[in-house]
Amino acid sequence: MNMLITVVAFLVMIHIALTWWQAVRGGRQRRADKLDRRHDNRVMSQHQPGETTPPVSVWPSASIIVPAWREGGTIERCIGSLLSLDYPDWEAIVVAGGPDRTYEAAIEAVGVDPRFQVLMQPPRGKNAALNAGLRAAKGEVIVMLDADSRVRPDWLRAIIQPLTQEIAAATGFYAADRNTAITRCELLERIIAYEIRGGVALHGSGGIAVRREVMEQVGPFPEDVLVGVDRDLDLRMVEHDLPRAYVREAVVSTQRPSTLAEFWRNETRWRRGHLWLIRYWKAYTPANLIFYAVAALALLTIPALLAALVNGWIGLAALCVLFWVWMLARRGAAAAQVAAYTGESRWLSSAVPLAGLLVVSIVAAWAAVITPGQRSAHFKGPRRQEAADGVQSIHD
C-alpha cells in the first residue's frame, strides 16, 4: 500500500506541474499573438490611415430594455448613466416593479425625457419583463441592460458596432463595483474565457445587443426560464448558428458577488438554471460534464475520508487527500495563466481564492441538484449602496 501511495503521489505532482507549465505556456502564447496583432494593426494604419475596421456611416436605431424588479436605489444610477450616452438614435424602455416602489423611482428619474418609456412590471420574472419591453421597442437593434449597471457614454456605439458588420449579437465587458478577492477571481476567469480562449458567450452583466430581425428569428424570451436568461438566449443563438461577438470596449460597471455569502447564493441559483437548460444539449459540453463528474467524485471522497480516519485506513485517507490536492492545485493554474498572459505577477495571489471557490462551486452544484425546484422568478443579488471603487481591468 505504501508503494501505491508513493506512486500515486508522484503522478499527482507530475500532473500538477504539467498543468501549471501548460497554463503558463498558453498564457504567454496568447500574449505573443495579441502583441503581433497590435503590431499588424499599427502597420496597417500607417499604409491605410483611419480605423482598422470600416467606420459606420449610418448607425441603426437602438432600443435599450432595462428590466428592474425591486431595484430602488440602483435604477436611478442606471438611468443617470444612460442620459450621458453618445449615440444618435436611441430609446430606453424601463420595465419596473416591486414592493420597494421601483416603478415610481424610475418615473421620477426619467422625468420628461422623451427617449424613455417606463412600463409597470408584474411579478412574472425577467423574461416576461423583457418581452414587455420588446413589444414596445421600435429600434432596429434590441439592447438588454441590467438595472444595477452603469454605462460609459461610448458604450452603446461600442456594443452595436459589430452588428453593423454581419454579427447577430454582441456582449460587452463588465467590471464589478467592488474590488474583493472574489470579484478578482471572476475577472480572472473572464479573461481566460473571452481573451485567452476566445469565447463569445452572451452575458447579461455586460449588456447584450441583438439585431431585431435576429430576435424575430430566434423567437421571444421563454417565460418559463426563470434563471439563466442570458445563457438561454446564447444557446438559442448557437442552435441557429448565428455569429456573436465579445466587445472589450463596451464597458459596464455592475454589481457582482463580492462576499462568500453572495457568491454562494449566486452559484446555487446559476447551477439550478444550468440544470434547467439541459433541454439544450449543446449546453453540456465535455467541460461541463467533466465538472459534474469531478464534483461527484469529490463529494464521495468526503465520507470515504471520514471512514478512513475512524477505522485507521491510512492508505484510503491518503488517496482522498491526494485527490483534493490534485484538484485544487490544478485549479490554481488559472492564476498562472492570466499572469503569463498579462505579464502581471499580481494575478498569482488569486490562486488560493480560486481553489477555495472551486470547493464552494462543487458543493453548490450538488445543492442545486437536490433542490432543483427552488427557482424564483426574481432574484435580488448584491445591492450595496456603498459600492467601493470598481475593479481595475488589466487593459485600463
Secondary structure as GFF3:
##gff-version 3
##sequence-region A 1 396
A	DSSP	alpha_helix	2	47	.	.	.	ID=ss1
A	DSSP	beta_strand	62	69	.	.	.	ID=ss2
A	DSSP	alpha_helix	75	82	.	.	.	ID=ss3
A	DSSP	beta_strand	90	97	.	.	.	ID=ss4
A	DSSP	alpha_helix	102	110	.	.	.	ID=ss5
A	DSSP	beta_strand	116	120	.	.	.	ID=ss6
A	DSSP	alpha_helix	126	136	.	.	.	ID=ss7
A	DSSP	beta_strand	141	144	.	.	.	ID=ss8
A	DSSP	beta_strand	150	151	.	.	.	ID=ss9
A	DSSP	alpha_helix	155	160	.	.	.	ID=ss10
A	DSSP	three_ten_helix	161	165	.	.	.	ID=ss11
A	DSSP	beta_strand	169	176	.	.	.	ID=ss12
A	DSSP	alpha_helix	181	190	.	.	.	ID=ss13
A	DSSP	pi_helix	191	196	.	.	.	ID=ss14
A	DSSP	three_ten_helix	204	206	.	.	.	ID=ss15
A	DSSP	beta_strand	208	211	.	.	.	ID=ss16
A	DSSP	alpha_helix	212	218	.	.	.	ID=ss17
A	DSSP	alpha_helix	229	239	.	.	.	ID=ss18
A	DSSP	beta_strand	244	254	.	.	.	ID=ss19
A	DSSP	alpha_helix	260	276	.	.	.	ID=ss20
A	DSSP	three_ten_helix	277	279	.	.	.	ID=ss21
A	DSSP	three_ten_helix	281	283	.	.	.	ID=ss22
A	DSSP	alpha_helix	286	311	.	.	.	ID=ss23
A	DSSP	alpha_helix	314	331	.	.	.	ID=ss24
A	DSSP	alpha_helix	333	342	.	.	.	ID=ss25
A	DSSP	three_ten_helix	345	350	.	.	.	ID=ss26
A	DSSP	alpha_helix	351	370	.	.	.	ID=ss27
###
